Amino acid sequence: MKKQFYFLSLIALFFASCSSDDSSTENTDGQVNSPIEEALVSPSLGGPNQQNQVYIDLSTNQQTAILRDSWDLGFSTGSDFRVIINGSIKMAVKQTTSTDISEVQSEDAAVAVGYTTYSTMGYVDNPTGILQGTGEGEGTAIAAISSNNEENKVYLVNLGYEVGTATPTVGSVSTDGDARGWKKIRITKQGDDYVLQYANLDATTAQSVTISKDSEYNFVFVSLNNGQTVNVQPKKNQWDLNFTGFTNYYPFGTSSITYYFSDFVSTNMLGGTEVYEVLATDATQTELEFENFVLSNVDQSKFTISLTDQRIIGSSWRNGGGPSSLPSIKDDRFYILKDVEGNFYKLIFLALTNDNGERGYPVFKYEILK
């Protein structure tokens, strides 16, 4: 599949038709609609600065874009009390030994995303998306919020970077702008709510905000700029894919380091989306194999790993490029996705860049399987 489809990055077409009642979707007015059967989609990442995180729902062909640096913390709405940090802007946190938010803290340059930050340091969330874990690179970087307040420590928070604005060379990205600085936080429980305290490192007083869970969403998101909640993800049953910058783990010797990926695609694992990759038997016939793939070809056993890892698509759909080559899509694969309503789709990437070779203009096609 050597054809280039960059012109598609300017359009998003869809073709709706009928499907069975048990795989239908409900719109905001409570009306039941049949899922979209096929579409071409150009996620609005924003070009080589990739300023947006884009959430896409296949059954409705709807996308929701949010500025990457508009939020800092996500508070889980599940039965446990877990808090994620914003890996799309390279945030990192470190637990202190103190429970006193009024104590003055100092920056720690080691608390960052990069080649010298081993995953076992536990400064970032485990990239699989699994929230549970005991630290040291497993689960969330912020420990589970305890009912025993003496166990809820103060954290140093490296706020990462603002969205970049520089124009990079063609084929490159410029995702990092100015450093956003530091905060200190402490999170406790109050009944079924979270209580967040936050302040500058040198402050002896802190601001406080109560965050209530909302079971219609995976997380409630908060900005540390003002302590306000931010609309980020759609409701947990209304999106499947997230196009985003992403803090991942990368093998390094016998361990792994923290590494930032652009053009990353995660799935709504917590909401119930499942996915697996199909490698073409003949790379020159990928598009034909994609077109010929039907519902009876689905191997549901291959969905299993996506129940515990949101990175099945990840960066596997593209080549990053190098000194002598521009980034490009991998034209030997496509993906099978099952959404929360039980619809099955096949999905194939058609472009990574626009006609000028600029990053941040992905295009993919999907079709319902029946």
DRENVEXFI-622470 format. One line per 4 residues: number of its first residue (from 1); their letters; for each residue x, y, z of N, C-alpha, C. Coordinates in steps of 0.2 Angstrom, whole numbers, plus 5000, padded with zeros to 4 digits. Layout:
N
NUM = A = X/Y/Z/X/Y/Z/X/Y/Z; ...
END
This chain:
370
1 = MKKQ = 5004/4994/5000/5000/5000/5000/5004/5006/5000; 5007/5008/4994/5012/5013/4994/5009/5020/4992; 5003/5020/4990/4999/5026/4989/4999/5031/4994; 5000/5037/4993/4999/5042/4998/4993/5046/4998
5 = FYFL = 4990/5047/5004/4983/5050/5005/4983/5056/5009; 4988/5060/5008/4989/5066/5012/4983/5071/5011; 4981/5071/5005/4975/5076/5004/4969/5074/5009; 4969/5068/5011/4963/5066/5015/4964/5070/5022
9 = SLIA = 4969/5072/5024/4970/5076/5030/4966/5082/5031; 4963/5084/5025/4959/5090/5026/4952/5089/5026; 4950/5082/5026/4943/5080/5026/4941/5075/5031; 4935/5074/5033/4933/5068/5037/4926/5066/5035
13 = LFFA = 4926/5061/5031/4920/5059/5028/4917/5053/5032; 4910/5053/5032/4907/5047/5035/4901/5045/5031; 4900/5038/5031/4894/5035/5027/4890/5031/5032; 4884/5033/5034/4880/5030/5039/4875/5025/5036
17 = SCSS = 4874/5019/5039/4869/5015/5036/4867/5011/5042; 4863/5006/5041/4859/5002/5046/4864/4997/5049; 4862/4995/5055/4865/4990/5059/4860/4987/5064; 4862/4982/5067/4857/4978/5072/4856/4982/5078
21 = DDSS = 4850/4982/5081/4848/4986/5086/4852/4985/5092; 4855/4979/5093/4859/4977/5099/4866/4981/5099; 4868/4984/5093/4874/4987/5093/4873/4995/5091; 4867/4997/5093/4866/5004/5092/4868/5008/5097
25 = TENT = 4869/5015/5096/4871/5020/5101/4866/5025/5102; 4866/5028/5108/4861/5033/5110/4864/5040/5110; 4861/5045/5107/4864/5051/5107/4862/5055/5113; 4864/5062/5113/4863/5066/5119/4855/5067/5120
29 = DGQV = 4851/5066/5115/4844/5067/5116/4840/5061/5118; 4844/5055/5119/4841/5049/5121/4839/5045/5116; 4840/5047/5109/4837/5044/5104/4842/5038/5102; 4840/5033/5099/4844/5027/5097/4846/5028/5090
33 = NSPI = 4853/5028/5089/4855/5028/5082/4859/5022/5080; 4859/5020/5074/4864/5015/5071/4871/5018/5071; 4876/5013/5072/4883/5016/5072/4885/5018/5065; 4890/5022/5064/4893/5024/5058/4896/5018/5055
37 = EEAL = 4895/5016/5049/4897/5010/5046/4905/5011/5043; 4906/5017/5040/4913/5018/5038/4915/5026/5038; 4921/5027/5038/4923/5034/5038/4930/5035/5037; 4932/5041/5034/4939/5043/5034/4940/5049/5039
41 = VSPS = 4945/5048/5043/4945/5053/5049/4952/5056/5049; 4952/5063/5050/4958/5067/5051/4958/5070/5058; 4961/5067/5063/4961/5069/5070/4964/5076/5070; 4961/5081/5074/4964/5088/5074/4969/5089/5079
45 = LGGP = 4975/5086/5078/4981/5087/5082/4984/5094/5082; 4983/5097/5076/4986/5104/5076/4992/5105/5073; 4995/5100/5069/5001/5101/5066/5007/5098/5070; 5013/5101/5068/5019/5098/5071/5020/5100/5078
49 = NQQN = 5016/5105/5081/5016/5106/5088/5012/5101/5092; 5007/5098/5088/5003/5093/5091/5000/5096/5098; 4997/5101/5098/4994/5105/5104/4988/5101/5107; 4985/5097/5103/4979/5094/5105/4979/5087/5107
53 = QVYI = 4975/5085/5112/4974/5078/5113/4967/5077/5110; 4966/5072/5106/4960/5071/5102/4957/5064/5103; 4951/5064/5106/4947/5058/5108/4942/5057/5102; 4942/5051/5100/4937/5049/5094/4933/5043/5096
57 = DLST = 4926/5044/5094/4921/5039/5095/4920/5036/5088; 4921/5029/5087/4920/5027/5080/4912/5026/5079; 4908/5024/5084/4901/5023/5082/4898/5029/5080; 4900/5035/5082/4897/5041/5080/4901/5045/5075
61 = NQQT = 4908/5043/5074/4912/5047/5070/4913/5054/5073; 4913/5055/5080/4914/5061/5083/4921/5062/5086; 4924/5068/5086/4931/5069/5089/4930/5075/5094; 4934/5074/5099/4934/5079/5104/4941/5081/5105
65 = AILR = 4943/5088/5104/4950/5090/5105/4951/5094/5111; 4956/5093/5115/4957/5097/5121/4965/5099/5121; 4966/5105/5123/4973/5107/5123/4977/5103/5128; 4983/5101/5126/4987/5096/5130/4989/5099/5137
69 = DSWD = 4990/5105/5137/4992/5108/5144/4987/5112/5148; 4980/5110/5146/4975/5113/5150/4973/5109/5156; 4976/5103/5158/4975/5100/5164/4981/5097/5167; 4981/5095/5173/4987/5092/5176/4985/5085/5180
73 = LGFS = 4980/5085/5183/4978/5079/5187/4971/5076/5185; 4971/5069/5185/4965/5066/5183/4963/5061/5189; 4957/5062/5192/4955/5059/5198/4950/5053/5196; 4952/5047/5197/4949/5041/5195/4942/5041/5198
77 = TGSD = 4937/5039/5194/4930/5038/5197/4928/5031/5199; 4933/5027/5199/4932/5020/5201/4931/5019/5208; 4931/5013/5210/4930/5011/5217/4936/5013/5221; 4942/5013/5218/4948/5015/5222/4949/5022/5221
81 = FRVI = 4954/5025/5225/4956/5032/5224/4963/5033/5221; 4963/5034/5215/4969/5034/5211/4969/5041/5207; 4975/5044/5206/4976/5050/5203/4981/5049/5198; 4980/5051/5192/4985/5051/5186/4987/5058/5185
85 = INGS = 4993/5058/5182/4996/5065/5180/4996/5065/5172; 4997/5071/5170/4997/5073/5163/5003/5071/5159; 5004/5065/5156/5010/5063/5153/5010/5066/5146; 5005/5069/5143/5006/5072/5137/5010/5078/5137
89 = IKMA = 5012/5081/5143/5016/5087/5143/5022/5085/5148; 5024/5079/5149/5030/5077/5152/5030/5079/5160; 5024/5078/5163/5024/5079/5170/5027/5073/5173; 5030/5075/5179/5033/5070/5184/5032/5072/5191
93 = VKQT = 5031/5067/5195/5030/5068/5203/5035/5064/5207; 5036/5067/5213/5040/5063/5218/5037/5063/5225; 5036/5058/5228/5033/5058/5235/5039/5060/5240; 5037/5065/5244/5041/5067/5250/5039/5063/5256
97 = TSTD = 5043/5064/5261/5042/5060/5267/5037/5064/5272; 5035/5070/5270/5031/5075/5274/5023/5074/5272; 5019/5075/5277/5012/5076/5276/5010/5083/5277; 5015/5088/5278/5013/5095/5280/5014/5099/5273
101 = ISEV = 5008/5101/5270/5009/5105/5264/5012/5112/5265; 5012/5114/5271/5015/5121/5273/5022/5121/5273; 5026/5115/5273/5033/5115/5273/5036/5117/5266; 5041/5121/5266/5044/5123/5260/5048/5118/5257
105 = QSED = 5047/5117/5250/5050/5112/5247/5055/5114/5241; 5059/5110/5239/5064/5113/5233/5063/5108/5227; 5065/5111/5221/5065/5108/5215/5070/5102/5215; 5068/5097/5212/5073/5091/5211/5073/5090/5204
109 = AAVA = 5079/5091/5201/5080/5091/5193/5079/5083/5191; 5080/5079/5195/5079/5072/5193/5072/5070/5192; 5068/5073/5195/5060/5072/5194/5058/5075/5187; 5059/5071/5182/5058/5073/5175/5057/5067/5170
113 = VGYT = 5055/5068/5164/5054/5063/5159/5060/5063/5155; 5064/5058/5154/5070/5058/5149/5074/5052/5150; 5080/5052/5147/5084/5046/5146/5087/5044/5153; 5088/5049/5158/5091/5047/5164/5086/5045/5170
117 = TYST = 5079/5045/5168/5074/5044/5172/5072/5036/5171; 5074/5032/5176/5072/5025/5175/5065/5024/5177; 5061/5020/5174/5054/5019/5176/5053/5017/5183; 5058/5013/5186/5058/5011/5193/5058/5016/5198
121 = MGYV = 5060/5022/5196/5060/5028/5200/5053/5030/5202; 5048/5028/5198/5041/5029/5199/5039/5036/5199; 5042/5040/5195/5040/5047/5194/5034/5049/5189; 5033/5044/5185/5027/5044/5180/5022/5038/5181
125 = DNPT = 5016/5039/5178/5012/5034/5178/5014/5028/5174; 5012/5022/5176/5014/5016/5172/5010/5017/5165; 5013/5017/5159/5010/5018/5153/5005/5013/5150; 5004/5008/5154/4999/5003/5152/4992/5006/5153
129 = GILQ = 4991/5010/5158/4985/5013/5160/4982/5009/5165; 4985/5004/5168/4983/5001/5174/4985/5005/5180; 4980/5007/5184/4980/5011/5189/4983/5008/5196; 4982/5002/5197/4984/4999/5203/4991/4997/5203
133 = GTGE = 4995/4997/5208/5002/4996/5209/5005/4999/5215; 5011/4996/5217/5014/4998/5223/5019/5003/5222; 5020/5006/5216/5025/5011/5214/5031/5008/5211; 5036/5011/5211/5042/5009/5207/5041/5007/5200
137 = GEGT = 5037/5012/5197/5035/5011/5190/5029/5007/5188; 5026/5004/5194/5019/5001/5193/5013/5005/5196; 5008/5005/5192/5002/5009/5194/5003/5016/5193; 5000/5020/5197/5000/5028/5196/5006/5030/5200
141 = AIAA = 5009/5035/5198/5015/5038/5201/5013/5041/5208; 5007/5043/5209/5004/5046/5215/5001/5039/5219; 5003/5038/5225/5001/5032/5228/4993/5032/5229; 4990/5026/5230/4983/5026/5231/4981/5031/5237
145 = ISSN = 4976/5035/5237/4974/5039/5242/4971/5035/5248; 4974/5036/5254/4972/5031/5259/4967/5035/5264; 4963/5030/5267/4959/5033/5272/4962/5035/5279; 4969/5033/5279/4973/5035/5285/4977/5041/5282
149 = NEEN = 4976/5047/5284/4979/5053/5282/4986/5053/5283; 4989/5050/5288/4996/5050/5289/5000/5046/5283; 4996/5042/5279/4999/5039/5273/4999/5043/5267; 4995/5049/5267/4995/5053/5261/5000/5059/5261
153 = KVYL = 5005/5057/5258/5011/5062/5258/5011/5068/5253; 5015/5073/5254/5016/5078/5250/5020/5076/5244; 5018/5078/5238/5022/5077/5232/5025/5083/5229; 5031/5083/5226/5034/5087/5222/5031/5086/5215
157 = VNLG = 5029/5091/5211/5026/5091/5205/5030/5095/5200; 5033/5091/5195/5036/5095/5189/5030/5095/5184; 5028/5101/5183/5022/5102/5178/5024/5101/5171; 5030/5100/5169/5031/5098/5162/5032/5104/5158
161 = YEVG = 5029/5104/5152/5030/5110/5147/5024/5112/5144; 5024/5119/5143/5018/5121/5139/5019/5118/5132; 5013/5119/5128/5013/5117/5121/5018/5121/5117; 5022/5118/5113/5027/5121/5109/5024/5126/5104
165 = TATP = 5028/5131/5102/5025/5135/5096/5030/5136/5091; 5036/5134/5092/5042/5134/5087/5040/5130/5081; 5042/5132/5075/5041/5129/5069/5047/5124/5067; 5046/5117/5068/5052/5113/5067/5053/5112/5059
169 = TVGS = 5059/5108/5058/5060/5106/5051/5055/5101/5049; 5054/5101/5042/5049/5097/5039/5050/5090/5041; 5045/5086/5044/5045/5080/5046/5047/5079/5054; 5048/5084/5057/5050/5084/5064/5044/5087/5068
173 = VSTD = 5044/5087/5074/5039/5089/5079/5042/5094/5084; 5038/5099/5086/5041/5103/5091/5035/5104/5097; 5035/5099/5101/5030/5098/5106/5031/5102/5113; 5037/5103/5114/5039/5107/5121/5040/5114/5120
177 = GDAR = 5036/5118/5124/5037/5125/5124/5041/5127/5131; 5039/5132/5134/5042/5134/5140/5041/5129/5146; 5045/5128/5151/5044/5124/5156/5038/5127/5161; 5034/5123/5163/5028/5126/5167/5029/5127/5174
181 = GWKK = 5035/5125/5177/5037/5126/5184/5035/5120/5188; 5034/5122/5195/5033/5117/5200/5028/5118/5204; 5025/5113/5207/5020/5114/5213/5021/5109/5218; 5018/5109/5224/5018/5104/5228/5010/5102/5230
185 = IRIT = 5009/5096/5231/5002/5094/5232/5001/5089/5237; 4995/5089/5240/4994/5083/5245/4986/5082/5243; 4985/5075/5243/4978/5073/5242/4976/5068/5247; 4970/5070/5250/4967/5066/5255/4960/5064/5253
189 = KQGD = 4956/5060/5257/4950/5058/5256/4945/5061/5261; 4939/5063/5259/4933/5065/5263/4927/5062/5261; 4925/5056/5264/4920/5052/5262/4921/5049/5255; 4917/5050/5250/4918/5048/5244/4922/5053/5239
193 = DYVL = 4924/5058/5242/4927/5064/5238/4935/5064/5239; 4938/5067/5234/4945/5068/5235/4946/5076/5238; 4951/5077/5242/4952/5084/5244/4960/5085/5241; 4960/5090/5237/4967/5092/5234/4969/5098/5237
197 = QYAN = 4975/5098/5240/4979/5104/5242/4985/5105/5237; 4986/5112/5235/4991/5113/5231/4994/5120/5232; 5000/5121/5231/5003/5127/5232/5010/5128/5228; 5013/5134/5228/5020/5134/5225/5025/5131/5230
201 = LDAT = 5031/5129/5228/5035/5126/5233/5037/5130/5239; 5038/5136/5238/5040/5141/5244/5034/5143/5248; 5028/5141/5246/5022/5144/5250/5022/5140/5257; 5019/5144/5262/5018/5141/5268/5010/5140/5269
205 = TAQS = 5006/5142/5264/4999/5141/5265/4997/5137/5258; 4992/5134/5258/4990/5131/5252/4982/5132/5250; 4980/5131/5244/4973/5131/5242/4971/5124/5242; 4964/5124/5243/4961/5117/5244/4955/5117/5239
209 = VTIS = 4954/5111/5236/4948/5110/5232/4945/5103/5233; 4939/5102/5233/4936/5095/5234/4933/5093/5227; 4935/5087/5226/4933/5084/5219/4929/5078/5220; 4923/5078/5217/4918/5073/5218/4919/5068/5212
213 = KDSE = 4918/5062/5213/4918/5057/5207/4912/5058/5203; 4912/5056/5197/4907/5056/5192/4907/5050/5188; 4903/5045/5189/4903/5038/5187/4902/5038/5179; 4900/5043/5176/4899/5043/5169/4906/5044/5165
217 = YNFV = 4911/5046/5169/4918/5047/5166/4923/5043/5169; 4928/5042/5166/4934/5038/5169/4938/5042/5174; 4938/5048/5173/4942/5053/5177/4938/5060/5178; 4939/5063/5183/4938/5070/5184/4945/5074/5183
221 = FVSL = 4945/5079/5179/4952/5082/5178/4952/5089/5181; 4958/5091/5183/4959/5097/5187/4965/5100/5184; 4965/5107/5184/4970/5111/5182/4973/5114/5189; 4980/5114/5190/4983/5117/5195/4984/5124/5195
225 = NNGQ = 4983/5127/5189/4983/5134/5188/4978/5138/5192; 4972/5134/5193/4967/5138/5196/4962/5133/5201; 4964/5127/5201/4960/5122/5205/4954/5120/5202; 4952/5122/5196/4946/5121/5193/4946/5114/5189
229 = TVNV = 4940/5111/5189/4939/5105/5184/4939/5107/5177; 4941/5103/5173/4942/5104/5166/4939/5098/5162; 4935/5100/5157/4932/5095/5152/4938/5092/5148; 4939/5086/5148/4945/5083/5144/4942/5077/5140
233 = QPKK = 4941/5071/5144/4938/5065/5140/4931/5066/5140; 4928/5063/5134/4921/5062/5134/4919/5057/5139; 4912/5056/5140/4910/5051/5144/4913/5044/5142; 4914/5040/5147/4918/5034/5146/4915/5029/5141
237 = NQWD = 4909/5029/5139/4906/5025/5134/4905/5029/5128; 4909/5034/5127/4908/5038/5121/4914/5040/5117; 4920/5036/5119/4926/5037/5115/4929/5030/5114; 4934/5030/5109/4937/5023/5108/4945/5025/5108
241 = LNFT = 4947/5030/5104/4954/5031/5103/4956/5038/5105; 4962/5039/5108/4965/5045/5110/4972/5046/5106; 4972/5051/5102/4978/5053/5098/4981/5059/5103; 4988/5057/5105/4991/5062/5110/4998/5061/5110
245 = GFTN = 5002/5066/5113/5008/5065/5115/5008/5060/5121; 5014/5056/5122/5013/5051/5127/5019/5049/5130; 5020/5049/5137/5025/5047/5141/5025/5039/5142; 5030/5036/5139/5030/5029/5138/5036/5026/5142
249 = YYPF = 5037/5020/5143/5043/5017/5145/5047/5014/5139; 5053/5014/5139/5057/5012/5133/5063/5007/5136; 5064/5001/5133/5069/4997/5135/5076/5000/5135; 5080/4999/5141/5087/5002/5141/5091/4997/5146
253 = GTSS = 5095/4993/5142/5099/4988/5146/5094/4983/5149; 5095/4982/5155/5090/4977/5159/5084/4980/5162; 5084/4987/5161/5078/4991/5164/5075/4994/5158; 5071/5000/5160/5068/5004/5155/5068/5011/5158
257 = ITYY = 5068/5016/5153/5068/5023/5154/5061/5026/5152; 5060/5032/5154/5054/5036/5152/5056/5039/5146; 5051/5039/5141/5053/5041/5134/5046/5044/5131; 5047/5050/5128/5041/5053/5126/5040/5052/5118
261 = FSDF = 5034/5050/5116/5032/5049/5110/5027/5054/5107; 5028/5056/5101/5022/5060/5098/5018/5055/5093; 5013/5057/5091/5009/5053/5086/5007/5046/5089; 5005/5047/5096/5003/5041/5099/4996/5040/5100
265 = VSTN = 4994/5033/5099/4987/5032/5100/4985/5027/5105; 4982/5029/5110/4980/5025/5116/4972/5023/5115; 4970/5018/5118/4963/5015/5118/4960/5016/5124; 4953/5017/5124/4949/5018/5130/4948/5011/5134
269 = MLGG = 4954/5009/5136/4954/5002/5140/4949/5002/5146; 4949/5008/5150/4945/5008/5156/4938/5008/5154; 4936/5011/5148/4929/5011/5146/4927/5005/5143; 4931/5001/5141/4929/4994/5138/4931/4993/5131
273 = TEVY = 4935/4998/5128/4937/4997/5121/4943/4992/5121; 4942/4987/5116/4947/4982/5115/4950/4982/5108; 4956/4980/5107/4959/4981/5100/4965/4976/5099; 4966/4974/5093/4972/4970/5091/4975/4972/5085
277 = EVLA = 4981/4970/5083/4985/4972/5077/4985/4966/5072; 4984/4967/5066/4984/4962/5061/4990/4964/5056; 4995/4959/5056/5000/4960/5051/4998/4957/5044; 4999/4960/5039/4998/4957/5032/5002/4952/5031
281 = TDAT = 4999/4947/5027/5004/4941/5025/5008/4943/5019; 5006/4948/5016/5010/4951/5010/5010/4958/5011; 5015/4962/5012/5015/4969/5014/5013/4973/5007; 5014/4970/5002/5012/4973/4995/5004/4973/4994
285 = QTEL = 5001/4969/4998/4994/4968/4997/4990/4970/5004; 4993/4974/5008/4989/4976/5014/4982/4978/5013; 4982/4983/5008/4975/4986/5007/4970/4981/5005; 4972/4976/5001/4967/4971/4999/4965/4967/5004
289 = EFEN = 4970/4965/5008/4969/4961/5014/4964/4964/5019; 4965/4971/5020/4961/4975/5024/4954/4974/5021; 4953/4976/5015/4946/4976/5012/4943/4969/5012; 4947/4964/5012/4944/4957/5012/4942/4954/5019
293 = FVLS = 4945/4958/5024/4944/4955/5031/4937/4956/5033; 4933/4951/5036/4926/4951/5037/4925/4949/5045; 4919/4950/5047/4918/4948/5054/4920/4941/5056; 4919/4936/5052/4921/4929/5054/4929/4928/5054
297 = NVDQ = 4933/4933/5052/4940/4933/5053/4942/4935/5060; 4938/4938/5063/4940/4941/5070/4942/4936/5075; 4948/4936/5078/4950/4932/5083/4949/4935/5090; 4944/4934/5093/4943/4937/5100/4948/4936/5105
301 = SKFT = 4951/4930/5104/4957/4929/5109/4962/4934/5109; 4963/4937/5103/4968/4942/5103/4967/4949/5106; 4961/4950/5108/4959/4956/5112/4962/4956/5119; 4963/4950/5121/4965/4950/5129/4970/4955/5131
305 = ISLT = 4975/4955/5128/4981/4960/5130/4978/4967/5131; 4974/4969/5126/4971/4976/5127/4967/4977/5133; 4965/4972/5136/4961/4973/5143/4966/4976/5148; 4972/4975/5147/4977/4977/5152/4983/4982/5150
309 = DQRI = 4982/4984/5143/4987/4989/5140/4983/4993/5135; 4984/5000/5136/4981/5004/5132/4985/5006/5126; 4991/5003/5125/4996/5005/5120/4996/5000/5114; 4991/4996/5113/4991/4991/5107/4993/4995/5101
313 = IGSS = 4989/5000/5099/4991/5004/5093/4997/5008/5095; 4997/5012/5100/5003/5016/5102/5006/5020/5096; 5013/5018/5096/5017/5021/5090/5018/5015/5085; 5015/5010/5085/5016/5004/5081/5014/5005/5074
317 = WRNG = 5010/5010/5073/5007/5012/5066/5012/5016/5062; 5017/5019/5064/5021/5023/5060/5029/5022/5062; 5033/5024/5057/5040/5025/5057/5042/5032/5059; 5046/5033/5064/5048/5039/5067/5052/5043/5062
321 = GGPS = 5055/5040/5057/5060/5044/5053/5067/5044/5056; 5072/5047/5053/5078/5048/5055/5082/5053/5051; 5089/5053/5052/5093/5058/5048/5092/5058/5041; 5091/5052/5038/5090/5051/5031/5084/5049/5028
325 = SLPS = 5079/5049/5033/5072/5047/5031/5067/5051/5034; 5061/5053/5031/5055/5056/5034/5051/5051/5038; 5047/5053/5043/5043/5049/5046/5037/5046/5041; 5035/5040/5042/5030/5038/5038/5025/5033/5041
329 = IKDD = 5020/5031/5038/5016/5025/5041/5019/5019/5039; 5017/5014/5043/5019/5007/5042/5013/5004/5038; 5015/5002/5032/5010/5000/5027/5009/4992/5027; 5011/4989/5032/5010/4981/5032/5005/4979/5038
333 = RFYI = 5001/4983/5040/4997/4982/5046/4990/4985/5046; 4985/4983/5050/4979/4986/5051/4977/4984/5058; 4971/4986/5061/4969/4985/5067/4962/4983/5068; 4960/4979/5072/4953/4976/5073/4951/4979/5080
337 = LKDV = 4946/4983/5081/4943/4986/5087/4936/4984/5089; 4935/4983/5095/4929/4981/5098/4927/4987/5103; 4921/4990/5101/4919/4996/5106/4915/4993/5111; 4913/4998/5116/4910/4996/5122/4903/4993/5120
341 = EGNF = 4900/4995/5115/4893/4993/5113/4893/4986/5109; 4899/4984/5108/4900/4977/5105/4901/4977/5097; 4902/4983/5095/4903/4984/5087/4910/4982/5086; 4911/4979/5080/4918/4977/5078/4920/4981/5072
345 = YKLI = 4926/4984/5072/4928/4988/5066/4935/4986/5064; 4936/4987/5058/4943/4987/5055/4946/4994/5054; 4952/4995/5055/4955/5002/5055/4962/5002/5052; 4963/5006/5047/4969/5006/5044/4972/5013/5043
349 = FLAL = 4978/5015/5044/4981/5021/5044/4983/5023/5037; 4982/5029/5035/4983/5031/5028/4988/5036/5027; 4989/5040/5032/4994/5046/5032/4996/5048/5039; 5002/5050/5039/5005/5053/5046/5006/5060/5045
353 = TNDN = 5008/5063/5039/5009/5070/5037/5004/5072/5032; 5005/5079/5031/5001/5082/5026/5005/5082/5019; 5002/5085/5014/5006/5085/5007/5013/5088/5008; 5014/5093/5013/5020/5096/5013/5025/5092/5017
357 = GERG = 5023/5086/5020/5027/5082/5024/5027/5084/5031; 5023/5088/5033/5022/5091/5040/5019/5086/5045; 5022/5085/5051/5019/5080/5055/5013/5083/5059; 5009/5078/5062/5003/5081/5065/4997/5081/5061
361 = YPVF = 4997/5077/5056/4991/5077/5051/4989/5070/5050; 4988/5066/5055/4986/5059/5053/4979/5058/5050; 4979/5052/5046/4972/5051/5043/4972/5043/5044; 4966/5041/5045/4964/5034/5045/4957/5032/5043
365 = KYEI = 4956/5026/5041/4950/5024/5038/4947/5018/5042; 4941/5018/5044/4938/5012/5047/4931/5010/5044; 4930/5004/5045/4924/5001/5043/4921/4996/5048; 4914/4996/5049/4911/4991/5053/4912/4984/5050
369 = LK = 4912/4979/5054/4912/4972/5052/4906/4969/5054; 4903/4966/5049/4896/4962/5050/4896/4957/5045
END
